[in-house]
Amino acid sequence: MEMIERNPMTGIYPASPDYIHALEVKQPSRLLFVSGTMGLDKAGMAAADLDGQLALVWANLRTILASAGMTVDNIVRLTSYLRDGAFMEANQNARLRALGGRAVPTTAIIVETLSDDWLVEIEIMAAG
């Protein structure tokens, strides 16, 4: 499988260091579509704060990916659902740490979550 970043230099606004316009995936043998994953522990309880929930989200995503024989290196698309726009920077920093600085196509959306204590939810697509 080959992954090629697609960031046109003319005719569109520039991509930032943590963002790419598109990622072409050539000849993947498998695709994994992961539901929105929250910062819940094994008992289904949300961590008390945003940092705790982000740590749990990424731990949960790693567990789901591992169940398919994949890692965060297989992530090719990510959508974050944030309860508050003020969470953008912490979410971005957690994503960059989790992905080792690798940029993938990403979108962040401000939403009203189904439960008041859910602060962030992340949905991914992975290819292998």
Secondary structure, DSSP 8 states (H G I E B T S, - for coil): -EEEEE--SSSS----TT--SEEEEES-S-EEEEEEEESB-TTS-B-SSHHHHHHHHHHHHHHHHHHTT--GGGEEEEEEEESSGGGHHHHHHHHHHHTTT----EEEEE---SSTT--EEEEEEEE-
